[in-house]
């Protein structure tokens, strides 16, 4: 992934979770999805990415049905930290 991803601090399994999401994206679309995620991270002024941030990004960026029915359940299996409210 691009350098913005390498410059961030990733807590828990957050980077593993992002990588898992990216593996599910068809190669043709990965670049656009990476840009959308990078823009989301910048917009939210994140320098440290938590597992909850990955969930928020997926919910904000991915189509609702895809996020809730396919991506989120897979990410839940990777979660190592409790949900924050």
Secondary structure in CASP SS format (residue, H / E / C, confidence):
PFRMAT SS
TARGET T0000
AUTHOR 0000-0000-0000
METHOD secondary structure of the structure
MODEL  1
X C 1.00
X C 1.00
X H 1.00
X H 1.00
X H 1.00
X H 1.00
X C 1.00
X C 1.00
X E 1.00
X E 1.00
X C 1.00
X C 1.00
X C 1.00
X H 1.00
X H 1.00
X H 1.00
X H 1.00
X H 1.00
X H 1.00
X H 1.00
X H 1.00
X H 1.00
X H 1.00
X H 1.00
X C 1.00
X C 1.00
X H 1.00
X H 1.00
X H 1.00
X H 1.00
X H 1.00
X H 1.00
X H 1.00
X H 1.00
X H 1.00
X H 1.00
X H 1.00
X H 1.00
X H 1.00
X H 1.00
X H 1.00
X H 1.00
X H 1.00
X C 1.00
X C 1.00
X C 1.00
X C 1.00
X E 1.00
X E 1.00
X C 1.00
X H 1.00
X H 1.00
X H 1.00
X H 1.00
X H 1.00
X H 1.00
X H 1.00
X H 1.00
X H 1.00
X H 1.00
X H 1.00
X C 1.00
X C 1.00
X H 1.00
X H 1.00
X H 1.00
X H 1.00
X H 1.00
X H 1.00
X H 1.00
X H 1.00
X H 1.00
X H 1.00
X H 1.00
X H 1.00
X H 1.00
X C 1.00
X C 1.00
X C 1.00
X C 1.00
X C 1.00
X C 1.00
X C 1.00
X C 1.00
X C 1.00
END
